[in-house]
Structure formats: C-alpha cells, structure tokens
C-alpha cells in the first residue's frame, strides 16, 4: 500500500493522464503553443529529497549540497545496467522536447541521457551522450517525439563503467508538449447517480452539478427513453468538498423495477442504472472474490476466476521466488525463520501485514456473524467460486480462514525471545516494479520485528475466530483461542514495542498508540469467553472523530460487544446502543451536509489516503446502528453512501471495477496491470479503489492534480498509488456493506 522502487532491468511505468490533442479545445491549444510545460518533478532537489527520482538497486544515491549524487558501480556491461530516472512523463507525438541538466563526476565519463517509453517497445524520443567532467557543466538536448504515451521515462544510463565513480546531477528539466499537466479532465454528465442502481425499497437520490440557483425540472427515463416520472430539483448550493454548485434530485416515490433507467435535467442525461431488489447480488459476490484473487501461496485457477485472471502460486520457493516457507528475520532482529506461507497480499504490492490483514479478516468474520443473525443465505456454502466451495462450510469463512492461518504463523514460537508476540509484517527487501506477477518476484523476503499492535490484532481476531468457527472447525477455533490468549499475555508483558516508521520494500504501518488495540482485544476476548477479567481493559468506545481503521481500533471494542449483547447487563447494553447511535447520527449529519451524500467529512477539509474505506467503514457503523435500533434513517444513509462509491460523486466515477459505465479499472496492482502490459488483466470486478486523497503522495497525482478540490483528487491511473491502490481492508469494508445492502434489499 505504499511506494515502490525500480530494479535495474525492469520497466517501472505508470499511466499519466494525458489527453490527445484533438480532445483539447482549440483555444486551449492556441494558448498553450507558447507555454513551456515542465514535465519532471523535483529537478532541483532543493527540498533535500530525491523523490520521485529513482536509481537502480546497484546505484545508491542521495541529495548532497542540493544535488543528486549517485555512486556508480564498476563491472556492469550495458549502459542501462545502472540507472537514474523518473517515470510517468507524458509524451505527445509531433511535439518538441528539451532536456536540460547540470552534471559533474569524480572522473571524466560519458553517460547517456534518454527519454523513452518505459515499457516495451522502449521507443526512444531522445538518446544523447553527455561527456561529463569533474567541473559542473550544463547539457541541453532537443528532440521531437514520435509517440503519444502515458508511460514516458526520463533516465540517465550510467552503466558499463570499468572503474567506479560518483555522478552528481542538478537542475534537471524536461520541457515540451502543449497539453497542460493533468490534461483536460472530463467528468461526463453533470447528473450524478449510482451507476449500478437503487433498491426498490431504498432511497433514490441523485446530484446535479449546475450554476443555476432556482429549481429545475427533472425526468426519469426508462430504457426506451420514455418519461416515467418527473419532478423538481432542490437547490443545495455550494458543496465545499467538490468546489461545485449542486442541486438534489429525489425520485424515491418510483418503485417500478427495471434496467437502463436514466435521469435527465434539460439536455443533461445521467449514466444508466437499474431499479430492483437484488441489484447488489453480483457485486456482493465479486467484492468477496477479491480475496481469492489475492491469495498468496496457492495457484489462482481459471475454473474459479477465468483464464485472464489465472496465475501461478506466488512465494512458495519456486524460482525465482525465495518463498515464504522459511522466511528469516530482518538481519539483526532474530536468528530463526518461520513458515509464513498463505494469507492475502495486502494491496498493490506483495507484502503481507498483520494489522491490515487482521482487520480485513475481522470484517469478513463480522460479515458472517451479522448475516447469520439475520438469516441471510448469502453466506452459505457454494456462494463463492473458490476451491473450498462444497465442503459444507460457509464460503466466507473458508476465505477468512486462508488469512487466519497466515496470521497464526506470524506468532513468535515458544522458546524464542518475545515468544507469543506477533511479527508485524513480511515483505520484500526492496520495492519491486510494475508489472510483476507474484510467482515472478525474485526478492528476498524478511520477517520484520514483532510489535505490540500486531500482537493485539491477533488477540482480537483470534478471539473472534474462536467464537465463529466453534461450530464449523473446532480445531481451528481451539488454535485461535490459544493463540489469542498467548498473544494477550505477551502484549501485557511487552506493552510498548512499536513498529518503526519508514522502511524499504513494504509499508511501515507504524503505530505508537496501542491503548485502542488493548481495548479491542480485551472486548473480543470477553465477548468470546465471558471472562470478566478482560472487561477492565476495555477502555475505549466508538467515536465519530476516529471511526475505525487499522490504526484506530478503539471503536471496534463497541462493535465487538454489539455482536454478543447477552454478555452485557441491560444498562450496559442500553448505553452501548446509545453510543453507536450517536456516532451514526453524526455520520448521517455529515452525509446530509454534503451535496454528494458522503458520510466521510474530514474536519480539516482534506481527504485522506484510502478515503473510500472511510466511507465504507462509516457506512458499516450506520448499518450497525440500523440493526440495533431499526431506525430507517440509518439504513437510508448507509445505502446513500453506496451511491457515492458507485458514481454519485464529484467526478462521476464508480470506484468499483466492473460496476458502472464510468468505473475504475486501472488500480495500482502489480499483477492486475493491463495498462502496462496488455497480456495481463485489469483489476478484477468488485475491486475498490482507494479514492480521493488531498495529500497527492505519488508522482502521478502530484504532477496531474495540483490545486484539486478534495473530492476530485483522484486519478484512475495505475501509477497513482496514493489515490488508486487497492487493499484488503478496503475490500473487506466493501464486502460487508454490499452484503448489508443485498440482504436488506431483498428482505426489507
């Protein structure tokens, strides 16, 4: 779920939003003709950072006195065996480009300065030799591009040296093209709807983007374009998060099932959508199928996912994999190895992280318990296409078990220092490039040190596992309870071991506040065992400010207790219901306070990394409040939040692959990388994109989204990992919500 570095000899590219010249207004082109657009980022290194410039693994570099200085090794053969570069640089066919840079070296040397496609066929736009001396010089080269590409790369090829040397670069500039950075963003129709559809018994609302201040007439059209309902919009005004002026449309009185409906205001017509009771049935299955697609340590077979998505098992020690069957600790941290095969790949990379995976597994277990309580057959056996279907157990529990087995393997064994604690994560030594199938990953993998947070995550999800599987798999339930109790005791003995920030090859998932994890784990252990000694450690409650996430787990204590209400006295249960309802009330108010009906309303006005997961998690809280109180406002708001994820938003974007006319399909993922390699698939249907992120924490977003309104800071681009990555805990939230929406639609 984090950045990556390029390895020498691999193509690391990313899709940049570029627009063909024909798509740019004539006036814009005319105005741009004399404009010099800078296409590289951080060419001066004045910030002291080298990002987003990368170097190959054999070419360490750092910023020294405001210059990027790299140690070039001896003994390589080809110029491209040692590299310094930047990806995601746009090229426009027929346009001239000028590369300018300052360079000096510890000895005279010739280097190649190159602008080319970053992937096959590596078409060159510019390839010039620069004779660098010990005195800084400025080099300038100009060439005209013969290609339109979103996958451009500017690099310095410095391999083939017989003697090592140091190269320093500064003031790197690559200027050209007439399309402004970010291109021309087209959000389609100003009539924004849930592009999948609306439940017959649910709310049916839409948003219209317009400068008009007075009410306007709207029409509901069926698949033949016949008008079946009419009404008047309600002016809303300025929507702060999107920067748009909007009006609202409510067509909730319509109850006629059908496909291909559209909403129209004047000449503006929405994307098509359906009305029915089972519109979420397909998405419900696909949201859960995400997890089989991202299993580690097992072949993903065509009979379950289709030919395009089938792949070999990853990380079982079959060359070039080093494997996860005997993974050593990161050097200097311990002297043993563990078999940590299995589990789910966390996100776009091949790392596996306890704190993220445990939350995802917990949500699937909670999905099962909620569905079983409501007699929802959607969690039965043979409801998913997975190898375990037909074994008599609920398929969602078969899928969760794949992750639980991995989590149990991450526990420090008896007899070792920190026995009972849990390793925080396992991932590659260095960031790998895209595209890369799991079975083709050649990197050494390491166990990273145990943490109190990871240990308490296992205690919490292990306790939930013990309860849920008691009927279906007593052996697993017993293992989970032993592991949970062991982890709890270990965490009490080591309450302040934190995962460090930063690192290489995988996400840090650092967290230095674990009072929330202690509370969550205690609540789960109490809920499962009834042992009142755990209750005194349950010190946190659900809050609207925090909600819940992998880093903020305090609210999960209340959600855990809500699943086992008979563990509480009547006054305790009444207070619990009030607490959850008050948080849900705040999210309902936040949703109503926005023109695009989103229950996530950040106090600082900035969307965060994975904002769509906050939408789904907040919706889960509202849905839980509905289950506890049966107040219709909570159900309505939870369903409207699904509208936001599926197209009723500031950019008219369904953030779920395969669902909606304008659906995301280029999410950041090493195997689902069709936009980089046409032989690979796009993300599987049902995959949730991270969503708008004001931080712009990747080069693609930084280059193309400067000045974006918070709700529009998103690109459906494989290179934009800060807005468009996938992750297990995001899809588990989507899976939970689609199960709720499906069951309440068919049984309300």
DRENGUKOL-821922 format. One record per residue (C-alpha): residue in one letter; x, y, z. Coordinates in steps of 0.25 Angstrom, whole numbers, plus 5000, padded with zeros to 4 digits. Example, Ala and Ser with C-alpha at 12.3 -4.5 7.8 and 13.67 -1.06 7.14 Angstrom:
<pts>
A504949825031
S505549965029
</pts>
This chain:
<pts>
X500050005000
X501250094998
X502250144988
X503250054981
X504650064975
X505050014961
X506049904960
X507149904949
X506649834937
X505149854940
X504149944934
X503450024944
X502450114938
X501150184941
X499950234934
X499950384934
X498650464930
X498950514916
X497950554906
X498050544891
X498250684885
X496950664877
X496250664891
X496750794895
X495950914892
X496550994880
X496651124889
X497451044899
X498450994889
X498651124883
X498851184897
X499851064900
X500651084888
X501651174894
X501551114908
X502751034913
X502150924922
X503150854931
X502950704931
X503950654942
X503750674957
X504850724967
X505850744957
X506650844966
X506650754979
X506550884987
X505550804997
X506750715000
X505950594995
X506250514983
X504750464981
X504150434971
X505550414964
X505950264966
X507250194964
X507450044961
X507849954973
X509349954970
X509350104969
X509150174983
X508850324983
X508550434992
X508450584991
X509750654995
X509850804995
X508650824987
X509050714976
X508650574974
X509950494975
X510050344972
X511150244973
X511250174960
X511850034961
X512949974953
X512749844946
X511449854939
X511349834924
X510249914918
X509950064920
X508550024925
X509149934936
X509250054945
X508150164944
X507550294950
X506250324945
X504850374947
X503550314941
X502150354937
X502650464928
X501650494917
X502050504902
X501250564891
X501450524877
X502050634868
X502450724879
X503850764882
X504450744896
X505750804902
X506550724913
X507450814921
X508250774933
X509550804940
X510550694943
X511950664948
X512650544952
X513850494961
X514550464948
X514250494933
X513250394928
X512150384917
X510750364921
X509450344912
X508350444915
X507050374910
X505550404908
X504850274904
X503550194907
X503750124920
X503249984915
X503249904902
X503649944891
X504450054899
X504250144887
X505350264888
X504950404888
X506350454891
X507650384893
X508950464894
X510350444900
X510850554910
X512350564913
X512350594927
X513650654934
X514050684948
X513550824946
X511950844946
X511450874932
X510050894927
X509650804916
X508450834906
X507850734896
X506550754888
X505750644880
X504350634875
X503450514880
X502950414870
X501950354880
X500750394889
X501050324902
X500550324917
X501750234920
X502950334917
X504250314925
X505450414926
X506750344931
X508250354931
X508850224927
X510150214934
X510550064934
X511749994927
X512850064935
X514149994937
X514450084949
X513450134960
X513150274961
X512150374966
X511250454958
X510450584962
X509250644955
X508550764957
X507450864951
X506850744942
X505850804933
X504950734922
X504150834915
X503150814904
X501750784899
X500450864898
X499550794908
X499550854922
X499950754933
X498750674937
X498150694923
X496650734921
X495850654932
X494550614927
X493550574938
X492450544928
X490950574931
X490650674942
X489550574946
X490150484956
X489550354960
X489850224966
X490250154953
X489950014958
X488550054963
X487550074974
X486849974983
X485349974981
X485150004996
X486350094998
X486550244996
X486750294981
X487450414981
X488450484971
X489250614970
X489250714958
X490450804956
X489950934951
X490151084953
X488651104953
X488151154966
X486651124964
X485950994964
X485950914951
X485150804945
X485650664944
X485150544937
X485350394939
X485450324926
X485350174924
X486150084915
X485350134903
X485550284907
X484050294911
X483850384922
X483250304934
X483350414945
X483650564947
X483950654958
X484750774962
X486150794967
X486450844981
X487550954981
X488650924990
X489751024987
X491251014988
X491850884992
X493150914999
X493850774997
X493650774982
X493650924979
X492350914971
X490950974972
X489950864972
X488450834973
X487850704978
X486850604972
X485950514980
X485150414972
X484950314983
X483450304980
X483750224968
X483650074971
X483650004957
X484749904955
X485549914942
X486849934935
X487450044928
X486750164935
X487450304933
X487150434940
X487050564931
X487150704934
X486950784921
X487850724911
X488750664922
X488550514924
X489250424934
X489850294933
X488950174932
X488550104945
X487549994950
X486449984960
X486149854967
X486349774980
X487549694976
X488449804969
X489549774979
X489549624978
X490649614967
X491549724974
X491449654987
X492049524981
X493149604974
X493549684986
X493849554993
X494449494981
X495549594982
X496149514993
X496349384986
X496949464974
X497949524984
X498349394991
X499849364993
X500349224993
X499349164984
X499049154969
X497949244965
X497149154956
X496349184943
X495249104947
X494949204958
X495349334952
X495449314937
X496649304928
X497049454929
X497249454944
X497849314946
X499249314951
X500349224957
X500449224972
X501349324978
X502449324989
X502549174990
X504049164988
X503949124973
X505049204965
X505149324964
X504349334977
X505149324990
X503849274996
X503049295009
X503249155014
X504549185022
X504649335024
X505749395032
X505649515041
X506149645036
X507749645039
X508049675053
X506649655059
X506549505062
X507249375058
X506149285053
X505249265041
X503749245040
X502849175030
X501849295027
X501249245014
X499849275011
X499049395014
X498549515005
X499549604998
X499249735005
X499049834993
X499749864981
X501049804986
X501349664990
X501549705005
X500649635016
X500349725028
X499749675041
X499049795045
X498349815032
X498049675029
X497549645043
X496549765041
X496149705028
X495949565033
X495149625045
X494149695036
X493949565028
X493649495041
X492749605045
X492049605032
X491749455034
X491249475048
X490349595044
X489849515032
X489649385040
X488849465051
X487949525040
X487749385033
X488449435021
X488749315011
X489749405004
X490849345013
X490549195011
X491349095005
X491549094989
X491249244989
X492649274984
X493549224973
X494749174982
X495349034983
X494749004997
X493349024991
X492448904994
X493248865007
X491948895015
X492549015022
X492149165019
X493049205007
X493249345014
X493849265026
X494749185016
X495249305011
X495549375024
X496249245029
X497249265018
X497749395025
X497549345039
X498549225036
X499549325032
X499349415044
X499549295053
X500849265046
X501349405049
X501349385064
X502749365071
X502949225075
X503149175089
X504549175094
X504949295086
X505149435092
X503749515091
X503049375090
X501549395088
X501749535081
X501449545066
X502349595055
X501849725049
X501949685035
X502649615024
X503049675010
X504149685000
X505549745004
X505349854993
X504149914986
X503849834973
X503449894960
X502149884952
X501749794945
X502149674953
X501349544956
X501549484970
X502249364964
X503249454957
X503649524969
X505149504971
X505349584984
X505849524997
X504749535007
X504849565022
X504049555035
X504049695042
X504149705057
X502949675066
X502049795070
X501049815082
X500049865071
X500149735063
X500149645075
X498849705080
X498249695066
X498449545067
X497849545080
X496649615075
X496349545062
X496849415069
X495749425079
X494649455069
X495149335061
X495049245073
X493549285074
X493149285059
X493849155056
X493449075068
X492249015060
X493048995047
X494448965050
X494748935065
X496148905063
X496349045057
X495549105067
X496449045078
X497649085071
X497149235070
X496749235085
X498049185090
X498849285080
X497949395085
X498149375100
X499649355097
X499749485090
X498949555100
X499949515111
X501149545102
X500549685100
X500349715115
X501849675117
X502249765105
X501249875104
X502149975097
X502849905085
X502549995073
X502749975058
X503750085053
X503250185042
X503850185029
X504650065023
X504850005009
X504149895001
X502849905009
X501849995016
X502250035030
X500850025037
X501450095049
X500650125061
X501150175074
X499850175081
X499350045085
X498250075096
X497250055085
X497749915082
X497749875096
X496349915098
X495849845085
X496649715088
X496049715102
X494649735097
X494749625087
X495349525098
X494249565107
X493149545097
X493649415093
X494049355107
X493149435116
X494349445125
X494049575133
X495549605136
X495649655121
X494649765124
X495449855131
X496449865119
X495249915110
X495550055112
X495150115098
X493850145091
X493350175077
X493550325073
X493150395061
X494450465060
X495250335059
X494250235054
X495150115052
X496350075043
X497549985044
X498250095052
X497050145060
X496350015066
X495750065079
X494350075073
X494449925069
X494249895084
X492849945084
X492549875070
X493049745076
X492149755088
X490949785079
X491149655073
X490949585087
X489949665094
X489649555105
X491049585111
X490549715116
X489549755126
X488349835121
X488849965126
X490149935119
X489449895106
X488650015106
X489850105107
X490550035096
X489350055087
X489350205090
X490850215087
X490750145074
X489550225070
X490150365074
X491350335065
X490350285054
X489550415056
X490850495053
X491150425040
X489750435036
X489850585038
X491150595031
X490550515019
X489350615019
X490350735020
X490950705006
X490450714992
X490950574989
X490450505001
X491750455007
X491750405022
X493250445022
X493450595025
X494850625029
X494950735040
X496150795033
X495550785019
X496550695014
X496250555008
X497250445013
X497950325007
X496850225005
X495750315007
X494750215001
X495050125012
X494650225022
X493350245014
X493050095015
X493450085030
X492650195034
X491450135026
X491750005034
X491550075047
X490250145041
X489750005037
X490049945050
X489250055057
X488150015048
X488249875052
X488249915067
X487050015066
X486349985053
X486250135051
X486150155036
X486950275035
X488250195037
X487950095026
X487550205017
X488950275020
X489750155018
X489150125005
X489350265000
X490850245004
X490850134994
X490250234984
X491550314986
X492450204984
X491750154971
X491650294964
X490850394971
X492150474974
X492950594970
X493650524958
X492450444953
X493350314956
X492950184961
X494150144969
X493849994968
X494349924956
X493349864946
X492149934953
X491650054945
X491850124932
X493050204937
X493750104946
X495150104951
X495949994944
X497450044945
X497650024960
X499050014965
X499449864966
X500649784961
X499849674954
X498549744950
X499449834941
X498749834927
X499049974925
X500549944926
X500549804919
X499349764910
X499549624913
X499249644928
X497749664933
X497149794938
X496749794953
X495649684955
X494149724956
X493849774970
X495149834974
X495049964981
X496050084978
X496550164990
X495950294985
X496150444986
X497450484994
X497750624997
X499250585000
X499650554986
X500650464991
X501150404978
X501750464966
X500550434956
X499650514966
X500650614969
X500850644954
X499450644950
X498550684961
X499150814967
X498050904972
X496950794972
X495750814981
X495850704992
X494750614986
X495350624972
X496750584976
X496750444969
X497250384956
X496950244951
X498350224948
X499250104951
X500350194956
X499550274965
X499650184977
X499250294987
X497850314981
X497650184973
X498250064980
X497449944985
X497549884999
X496949765006
X496349855017
X495749945007
X495049825000
X494649755013
X493849885016
X493249885002
X492949735004
X492249765018
X491449875012
X490949804999
X490549685008
X489749785016
X489149855004
X488749724997
X488149665009
X487349785013
X486949804999
X486349664998
X485749655012
X485249785015
</pts>
